[in-house]
Amino acid sequence: MQIRSRAFSSGFDIATATETFTTDGSSWGEMLIFNSAGTQIARVVLPTLISSEYGIFISGGGGYGFKRHGIMKSHWTCEGEGRVLEFREVAERWFSARSRFAILEGLKKIAEISIMLFSDLYEVDLLEDGDLKLVCGMVIAIRLDARQSSVQPM
């Protein structure tokens, strides 16, 4: 799957082997994710002044809180629906133009993410038990956070 940030808008285009998804921002601090039929499948709610946590809400599947793990900028935690997932860097980019990350649920890796330095393209390998909507929400929240801080988080 590829997630690409649009150049002149706040949206994203998400391409999988079988379907294309798009996002649109709302004036209420949300990023809505739609399937190719135009049905909303998830939404990402931006942090507020009183909370640094992103909200990821899956249509028909519950809600998750997504936030930076302590002060580490390349380690995030996603909690909800009795699940705890971690988004963390697995390969440093000191000698590479590509950063590599993993999404783990416990000790099990459910997705691998690769990001080219100075690029708005995220390559996502969704593994056996990966939840497409949740993983998309997590990657979009990371990218939105990078836009707000004007520093790429990875």
Z-matrix of the N, CA and C atoms (Angstrom, degrees):
N
C 1 1.442
C 2 1.519 1 107.63
N 3 1.330 2 116.13 1 146.09
C 4 1.452 3 121.70 2 176.56
C 5 1.524 4 108.84 3 -123.16
N 6 1.325 5 115.71 4 135.58
C 7 1.458 6 121.85 5 175.19
C 8 1.519 7 106.44 6 -119.26
N 9 1.337 8 115.49 7 118.68
C 10 1.462 9 120.27 8 -177.99
C 11 1.521 10 109.65 9 -121.41
N 12 1.322 11 114.44 10 131.60
C 13 1.453 12 121.48 11 176.11
C 14 1.528 13 108.44 12 -77.62
N 15 1.338 14 117.55 13 133.38
C 16 1.469 15 120.80 14 178.78
C 17 1.517 16 110.07 15 -72.33
N 18 1.319 17 115.86 16 141.91
C 19 1.460 18 121.56 17 -173.98
C 20 1.528 19 113.87 18 -65.14
N 21 1.317 20 118.60 19 -45.05
C 22 1.458 21 119.49 20 -172.97
C 23 1.525 22 113.11 21 -118.20
N 24 1.318 23 116.53 22 28.81
C 25 1.460 24 120.05 23 175.40
C 26 1.514 25 108.34 24 -150.02
N 27 1.306 26 115.86 25 176.95
C 28 1.457 27 119.47 26 -179.04
C 29 1.517 28 112.03 27 -91.58
N 30 1.323 29 117.78 28 6.72
C 31 1.456 30 120.93 29 -174.35
C 32 1.513 31 114.71 30 -90.93
N 33 1.337 32 113.80 31 176.77
C 34 1.453 33 122.69 32 179.02
C 35 1.520 34 109.35 33 -134.39
N 36 1.306 35 116.30 34 152.26
C 37 1.461 36 122.23 35 171.29
C 38 1.520 37 106.91 36 -116.23
N 39 1.325 38 116.10 37 131.81
C 40 1.458 39 122.17 38 -176.20
C 41 1.519 40 107.52 39 -122.13
N 42 1.325 41 116.99 40 119.67
C 43 1.461 42 121.27 41 -178.80
C 44 1.519 43 110.09 42 -116.35
N 45 1.332 44 116.45 43 124.63
C 46 1.459 45 121.88 44 173.36
C 47 1.524 46 106.93 45 -111.74
N 48 1.309 47 116.83 46 178.93
C 49 1.465 48 120.54 47 179.39
C 50 1.527 49 111.57 48 -65.96
N 51 1.329 50 117.74 49 -25.24
C 52 1.462 51 119.95 50 -174.45
C 53 1.519 52 114.85 51 -116.93
N 54 1.331 53 118.99 52 -16.29
C 55 1.460 54 120.02 53 -174.29
C 56 1.522 55 111.11 54 -153.60
N 57 1.330 56 114.58 55 158.57
C 58 1.455 57 121.54 56 176.36
C 59 1.520 58 108.34 57 -116.86
N 60 1.324 59 116.52 58 136.44
C 61 1.451 60 123.03 59 178.24
C 62 1.522 61 108.02 60 -119.44
N 63 1.326 62 116.57 61 155.22
C 64 1.459 63 121.56 62 176.44
C 65 1.526 64 108.44 63 -133.97
N 66 1.314 65 115.20 64 163.85
C 67 1.462 66 119.83 65 175.77
C 68 1.510 67 109.37 66 -128.07
N 69 1.303 68 114.44 67 155.12
C 70 1.460 69 121.71 68 173.43
C 71 1.515 70 107.72 69 -140.75
N 72 1.336 71 115.55 70 136.70
C 73 1.456 72 119.73 71 176.59
C 74 1.504 73 110.27 72 -83.67
N 75 1.296 74 116.51 73 150.32
C 76 1.454 75 120.41 74 176.28
C 77 1.522 76 108.24 75 -113.13
N 78 1.306 77 115.66 76 167.01
C 79 1.464 78 119.28 77 -179.90
C 80 1.523 79 111.51 78 -75.73
N 81 1.313 80 118.04 79 -3.13
C 82 1.458 81 121.90 80 -177.47
C 83 1.524 82 112.85 81 -99.89
N 84 1.330 83 118.29 82 18.68
C 85 1.453 84 120.45 83 177.91
C 86 1.511 85 113.43 84 76.00
N 87 1.328 86 116.36 85 34.98
C 88 1.456 87 121.29 86 179.92
C 89 1.524 88 110.41 87 -128.75
N 90 1.310 89 116.19 88 152.22
C 91 1.459 90 122.64 89 171.09
C 92 1.527 91 105.57 90 -117.33
N 93 1.329 92 116.74 91 117.10
C 94 1.459 93 121.92 92 -177.83
C 95 1.520 94 109.84 93 -95.57
N 96 1.334 95 117.44 94 136.62
C 97 1.472 96 122.73 95 -179.54
C 98 1.528 97 107.76 96 -109.95
N 99 1.341 98 115.59 97 126.71
C 100 1.461 99 122.51 98 -177.74
C 101 1.521 100 110.83 99 -119.15
N 102 1.334 101 116.95 100 145.46
C 103 1.468 102 120.15 101 172.83
C 104 1.524 103 108.76 102 -82.84
N 105 1.323 104 117.10 103 179.67
C 106 1.466 105 120.69 104 -175.65
C 107 1.526 106 112.62 105 -66.31
N 108 1.334 107 118.59 106 -19.68
C 109 1.465 108 121.89 107 177.33
C 110 1.529 109 111.49 108 -83.99
N 111 1.340 110 117.34 109 -5.06
C 112 1.453 111 121.16 110 179.58
C 113 1.517 112 114.31 111 89.84
N 114 1.329 113 117.36 112 8.89
C 115 1.454 114 122.03 113 179.06
C 116 1.526 115 109.65 114 -86.65
N 117 1.335 116 116.61 115 132.24
C 118 1.464 117 119.87 116 177.96
C 119 1.520 118 108.96 117 -70.11
N 120 1.350 119 116.20 118 126.79
C 121 1.463 120 120.53 119 -179.69
C 122 1.529 121 112.54 120 -108.51
N 123 1.334 122 116.54 121 -19.33
C 124 1.470 123 120.36 122 -179.91
C 125 1.523 124 109.02 123 -167.10
N 126 1.331 125 114.71 124 167.16
C 127 1.463 126 120.00 125 173.00
C 128 1.519 127 109.20 126 -145.67
N 129 1.312 128 114.40 127 147.04
C 130 1.457 129 121.92 128 177.40
C 131 1.521 130 106.42 129 -114.65
N 132 1.336 131 116.23 130 121.81
C 133 1.462 132 122.17 131 -179.23
C 134 1.519 133 108.04 132 -100.64
N 135 1.320 134 115.80 133 127.33
C 136 1.459 135 121.34 134 -178.28
C 137 1.523 136 111.63 135 -72.49
N 138 1.328 137 117.02 136 155.72
C 139 1.467 138 120.50 137 177.79
C 140 1.526 139 110.91 138 -62.05
N 141 1.319 140 115.51 139 159.66
C 142 1.461 141 121.86 140 178.05
C 143 1.517 142 109.20 141 -112.48
N 144 1.315 143 115.78 142 -178.12
C 145 1.464 144 119.54 143 178.11
C 146 1.522 145 112.32 144 -64.84
N 147 1.333 146 117.16 145 -26.21
C 148 1.463 147 119.79 146 -177.03
C 149 1.532 148 113.36 147 -100.65
N 150 1.325 149 117.48 148 -4.35
C 151 1.463 150 119.94 149 -179.77
C 152 1.523 151 110.20 150 -143.61
N 153 1.326 152 116.62 151 136.93
C 154 1.469 153 120.90 152 178.17
C 155 1.524 154 111.15 153 -96.48
N 156 1.325 155 116.04 154 12.09
C 157 1.467 156 121.17 155 -175.29
C 158 1.531 157 111.07 156 -97.03
N 159 1.335 158 115.34 157 135.23
C 160 1.457 159 120.98 158 171.42
C 161 1.518 160 108.04 159 -83.23
N 162 1.315 161 117.02 160 148.14
C 163 1.452 162 121.40 161 173.78
C 164 1.524 163 108.61 162 -107.62
N 165 1.316 164 117.17 163 131.65
C 166 1.464 165 121.68 164 176.26
C 167 1.521 166 106.12 165 -119.25
N 168 1.331 167 115.35 166 117.60
C 169 1.460 168 120.97 167 -176.56
C 170 1.526 169 109.09 168 -118.38
N 171 1.320 170 115.89 169 120.53
C 172 1.455 171 123.10 170 -177.91
C 173 1.524 172 108.52 171 -95.61
N 174 1.331 173 117.74 172 127.08
C 175 1.466 174 120.63 173 178.27
C 176 1.521 175 109.01 174 -60.34
N 177 1.320 176 115.72 175 120.98
C 178 1.457 177 120.78 176 -179.54
C 179 1.518 178 114.45 177 72.82
N 180 1.352 179 117.85 178 14.87
C 181 1.451 180 118.05 179 -175.25
C 182 1.507 181 116.79 180 -145.45
N 183 1.317 182 119.28 181 11.99
C 184 1.445 183 119.91 182 172.76
C 185 1.509 184 115.82 183 96.78
N 186 1.342 185 114.43 184 -177.80
C 187 1.450 186 121.44 185 -175.75
C 188 1.517 187 112.72 186 -124.32
N 189 1.332 188 114.75 187 152.75
C 190 1.464 189 122.44 188 -177.59
C 191 1.520 190 109.18 189 -136.57
N 192 1.335 191 116.08 190 144.56
C 193 1.452 192 122.58 191 171.46
C 194 1.519 193 107.94 192 -99.83
N 195 1.332 194 117.20 193 133.68
C 196 1.460 195 121.98 194 -176.35
C 197 1.517 196 108.48 195 -129.17
N 198 1.347 197 116.42 196 120.18
C 199 1.462 198 119.47 197 -176.70
C 200 1.522 199 110.75 198 -148.70
N 201 1.318 200 113.22 199 161.12
C 202 1.457 201 121.41 200 177.22
C 203 1.524 202 108.70 201 -64.70
N 204 1.322 203 116.84 202 138.21
C 205 1.462 204 123.02 203 179.95
C 206 1.524 205 107.78 204 -84.97
N 207 1.313 206 116.47 205 100.43
C 208 1.467 207 120.43 206 -178.69
C 209 1.515 208 110.99 207 63.85
N 210 1.311 209 116.85 208 -138.25
C 211 1.462 210 120.88 209 -178.72
C 212 1.532 211 112.20 210 -97.31
N 213 1.312 212 116.84 211 -1.01
C 214 1.463 213 120.25 212 -178.17
C 215 1.525 214 109.69 213 -73.29
N 216 1.343 215 116.84 214 122.59
C 217 1.454 216 118.51 215 -175.36
C 218 1.519 217 113.82 216 -82.31
N 219 1.317 218 119.15 217 -7.14
C 220 1.467 219 120.03 218 178.74
C 221 1.532 220 112.03 219 -117.34
N 222 1.333 221 116.17 220 25.13
C 223 1.462 222 121.14 221 177.82
C 224 1.530 223 108.09 222 -138.89
N 225 1.327 224 115.32 223 119.27
C 226 1.461 225 122.39 224 -177.66
C 227 1.520 226 109.27 225 -124.80
N 228 1.334 227 116.32 226 155.19
C 229 1.461 228 121.98 227 177.56
C 230 1.525 229 109.02 228 -124.15
N 231 1.331 230 115.93 229 137.93
C 232 1.456 231 123.10 230 178.38
C 233 1.532 232 107.76 231 -123.92
N 234 1.336 233 116.25 232 119.78
C 235 1.469 234 120.17 233 -176.51
C 236 1.519 235 110.53 234 -128.32
N 237 1.338 236 115.31 235 137.82
C 238 1.451 237 120.89 236 175.12
C 239 1.512 238 110.99 237 163.95
N 240 1.322 239 115.93 238 158.09
C 241 1.465 240 122.04 239 177.81
C 242 1.533 241 112.16 240 54.18
N 243 1.346 242 116.10 241 33.80
C 244 1.454 243 120.91 242 179.01
C 245 1.523 244 114.59 243 75.24
N 246 1.321 245 116.76 244 12.07
C 247 1.467 246 121.69 245 -178.79
C 248 1.520 247 110.26 246 -117.16
N 249 1.338 248 115.82 247 149.54
C 250 1.461 249 122.24 248 172.87
C 251 1.531 250 106.31 249 -130.25
N 252 1.334 251 115.16 250 120.45
C 253 1.457 252 120.79 251 178.97
C 254 1.519 253 109.06 252 -119.51
N 255 1.322 254 116.32 253 151.18
C 256 1.461 255 121.21 254 178.10
C 257 1.517 256 109.04 255 -123.25
N 258 1.318 257 115.57 256 137.88
C 259 1.459 258 123.62 257 174.78
C 260 1.519 259 104.60 258 -111.79
N 261 1.334 260 117.25 259 112.29
C 262 1.461 261 118.34 260 -175.67
C 263 1.526 262 111.97 261 -142.31
N 264 1.320 263 113.77 262 153.79
C 265 1.462 264 120.91 263 178.39
C 266 1.518 265 108.65 264 -72.98
N 267 1.333 266 116.64 265 135.02
C 268 1.462 267 120.81 266 179.58
C 269 1.519 268 112.26 267 -115.88
N 270 1.320 269 117.46 268 -14.26
C 271 1.461 270 120.77 269 176.96
C 272 1.520 271 108.28 270 -144.67
N 273 1.301 272 115.79 271 122.67
C 274 1.456 273 119.91 272 179.92
C 275 1.518 274 110.02 273 -73.22
N 276 1.319 275 115.78 274 154.72
C 277 1.455 276 120.74 275 -175.31
C 278 1.530 277 113.73 276 -101.26
N 279 1.311 278 117.94 277 21.03
C 280 1.462 279 119.80 278 -175.51
C 281 1.514 280 112.90 279 -54.71
N 282 1.325 281 118.02 280 -40.74
C 283 1.455 282 120.61 281 -177.58
C 284 1.524 283 111.41 282 -116.93
N 285 1.312 284 116.78 283 20.16
C 286 1.452 285 121.17 284 -176.62
C 287 1.518 286 109.71 285 -138.33
N 288 1.309 287 115.88 286 151.90
C 289 1.467 288 121.07 287 175.94
C 290 1.522 289 110.21 288 -89.59
N 291 1.324 290 117.37 289 6.97
C 292 1.457 291 121.93 290 -177.21
C 293 1.525 292 109.59 291 -125.74
N 294 1.337 293 115.53 292 133.20
C 295 1.461 294 121.39 293 173.80
C 296 1.516 295 108.44 294 -101.46
N 297 1.319 296 116.60 295 143.56
C 298 1.461 297 120.95 296 -179.95
C 299 1.527 298 109.67 297 -123.12
N 300 1.336 299 113.85 298 136.48
C 301 1.453 300 121.73 299 -177.19
C 302 1.515 301 109.06 300 -133.41
N 303 1.319 302 115.39 301 162.70
C 304 1.466 303 120.91 302 176.24
C 305 1.517 304 108.43 303 -135.46
N 306 1.323 305 115.35 304 149.21
C 307 1.452 306 121.50 305 169.86
C 308 1.521 307 105.81 306 -108.98
N 309 1.329 308 115.06 307 122.19
C 310 1.460 309 121.52 308 -176.64
C 311 1.522 310 110.52 309 -116.59
N 312 1.321 311 115.07 310 141.86
C 313 1.457 312 120.97 311 169.46
C 314 1.525 313 105.03 312 -118.11
N 315 1.329 314 115.03 313 104.39
C 316 1.463 315 119.22 314 -169.67
C 317 1.522 316 108.05 315 67.43
N 318 1.320 317 116.24 316 -127.17
C 319 1.463 318 120.65 317 178.28
C 320 1.526 319 112.33 318 -95.08
N 321 1.327 320 116.92 319 -2.08
C 322 1.462 321 121.12 320 -175.15
C 323 1.526 322 111.11 321 -94.61
N 324 1.325 323 116.02 322 126.57
C 325 1.452 324 121.70 323 177.52
C 326 1.526 325 108.63 324 -80.74
N 327 1.353 326 116.93 325 125.78
C 328 1.463 327 119.90 326 -179.81
C 329 1.527 328 112.69 327 -109.27
N 330 1.344 329 117.11 328 -14.12
C 331 1.463 330 120.06 329 177.05
C 332 1.516 331 109.57 330 -158.66
N 333 1.331 332 115.14 331 151.43
C 334 1.461 333 122.81 332 173.62
C 335 1.519 334 107.46 333 -122.54
N 336 1.325 335 116.69 334 137.07
C 337 1.453 336 121.84 335 -177.51
C 338 1.517 337 108.46 336 -125.49
N 339 1.319 338 115.79 337 136.75
C 340 1.452 339 122.11 338 177.78
C 341 1.526 340 107.92 339 -127.15
N 342 1.339 341 115.97 340 131.45
C 343 1.451 342 121.19 341 -177.65
C 344 1.515 343 108.92 342 -128.17
N 345 1.323 344 115.76 343 125.62
C 346 1.461 345 120.03 344 175.54
C 347 1.527 346 108.28 345 -78.05
N 348 1.312 347 116.33 346 136.54
C 349 1.451 348 121.84 347 177.60
C 350 1.525 349 109.33 348 -59.48
N 351 1.319 350 118.09 349 138.00
C 352 1.471 351 124.97 350 -179.38
C 353 1.524 352 112.51 351 61.22
N 354 1.315 353 117.19 352 32.44
C 355 1.459 354 121.42 353 -179.93
C 356 1.519 355 109.52 354 -130.16
N 357 1.314 356 116.12 355 153.73
C 358 1.453 357 120.94 356 174.95
C 359 1.518 358 111.33 357 -103.15
N 360 1.338 359 116.83 358 20.90
C 361 1.458 360 121.58 359 -179.39
C 362 1.524 361 109.89 360 -108.34
N 363 1.327 362 114.87 361 124.25
C 364 1.453 363 122.28 362 177.52
C 365 1.531 364 107.30 363 -111.38
N 366 1.317 365 117.13 364 120.95
C 367 1.467 366 122.28 365 175.73
C 368 1.524 367 107.12 366 -93.89
N 369 1.330 368 116.92 367 124.06
C 370 1.458 369 121.04 368 -175.89
C 371 1.519 370 109.37 369 -122.74
N 372 1.319 371 115.88 370 124.23
C 373 1.461 372 122.58 371 173.20
C 374 1.513 373 107.33 372 -101.53
N 375 1.322 374 116.92 373 107.91
C 376 1.451 375 121.41 374 179.15
C 377 1.521 376 107.28 375 -85.92
N 378 1.325 377 116.69 376 120.53
C 379 1.451 378 121.19 377 -176.76
C 380 1.524 379 110.69 378 -90.65
N 381 1.283 380 116.98 379 -176.88
C 382 1.468 381 126.07 380 -171.04
C 383 1.526 382 116.07 381 -41.42
N 384 1.320 383 118.79 382 -51.92
C 385 1.461 384 121.37 383 -175.29
C 386 1.524 385 112.85 384 -104.77
N 387 1.324 386 117.78 385 18.15
C 388 1.455 387 120.62 386 -177.60
C 389 1.521 388 112.16 387 -74.41
N 390 1.307 389 116.22 388 139.72
C 391 1.464 390 123.46 389 177.82
C 392 1.531 391 107.36 390 -97.10
N 393 1.326 392 116.87 391 109.05
C 394 1.461 393 122.65 392 -175.03
C 395 1.525 394 112.15 393 -53.40
N 396 1.320 395 117.72 394 -48.48
C 397 1.466 396 121.17 395 -176.40
C 398 1.525 397 111.67 396 -64.96
N 399 1.318 398 116.58 397 -42.35
C 400 1.456 399 120.47 398 -179.23
C 401 1.525 400 111.39 399 -69.02
N 402 1.322 401 117.45 400 -43.61
C 403 1.466 402 120.84 401 178.80
C 404 1.524 403 110.17 402 -62.41
N 405 1.330 404 117.93 403 -43.11
C 406 1.472 405 120.95 404 176.29
C 407 1.524 406 110.25 405 -58.54
N 408 1.325 407 117.08 406 -45.80
C 409 1.460 408 120.88 407 179.15
C 410 1.515 409 112.50 408 -59.93
N 411 1.330 410 116.93 409 -40.33
C 412 1.465 411 121.00 410 179.92
C 413 1.533 412 111.05 411 -65.90
N 414 1.335 413 116.83 412 -45.79
C 415 1.470 414 120.22 413 -179.06
C 416 1.530 415 110.10 414 -65.01
N 417 1.320 416 117.43 415 -41.58
C 418 1.468 417 120.53 416 179.04
C 419 1.527 418 110.44 417 -64.62
N 420 1.322 419 118.63 418 -40.82
C 421 1.468 420 121.16 419 177.66
C 422 1.525 421 110.73 420 -61.48
N 423 1.323 422 117.45 421 -41.24
C 424 1.474 423 121.38 422 178.23
C 425 1.532 424 109.98 423 -61.24
N 426 1.324 425 116.11 424 -44.74
C 427 1.467 426 120.27 425 -178.69
C 428 1.532 427 110.78 426 -67.64
N 429 1.330 428 117.57 427 -39.90
C 430 1.459 429 120.07 428 177.60
C 431 1.524 430 110.81 429 -63.49
N 432 1.326 431 117.15 430 -38.33
C 433 1.454 432 121.31 431 177.54
C 434 1.525 433 110.31 432 -63.28
N 435 1.322 434 116.78 433 -39.97
C 436 1.457 435 121.08 434 178.86
C 437 1.530 436 110.54 435 -64.21
N 438 1.317 437 116.77 436 -39.37
C 439 1.468 438 120.35 437 178.01
C 440 1.524 439 110.57 438 -64.09
N 441 1.326 440 117.21 439 -41.04
C 442 1.466 441 120.39 440 -178.39
C 443 1.521 442 111.72 441 -66.76
N 444 1.316 443 116.30 442 -37.68
C 445 1.463 444 118.93 443 -177.57
C 446 1.525 445 112.19 444 -91.88
N 447 1.338 446 116.88 445 -4.88
C 448 1.464 447 123.58 446 -178.72
C 449 1.517 448 113.16 447 59.59
N 450 1.330 449 116.46 448 19.85
C 451 1.452 450 122.37 449 177.04
C 452 1.511 451 107.61 450 -132.40
N 453 1.337 452 117.47 451 129.04
C 454 1.463 453 119.23 452 178.18
C 455 1.519 454 108.39 453 -64.67
N 456 1.372 455 118.08 454 131.40
C 457 1.457 456 120.37 455 -172.31
C 458 1.503 457 113.21 456 -74.19
N 459 1.253 458 118.39 457 -13.20
C 460 1.445 459 119.56 458 -174.32
C 461 1.489 460 110.15 459 -106.24
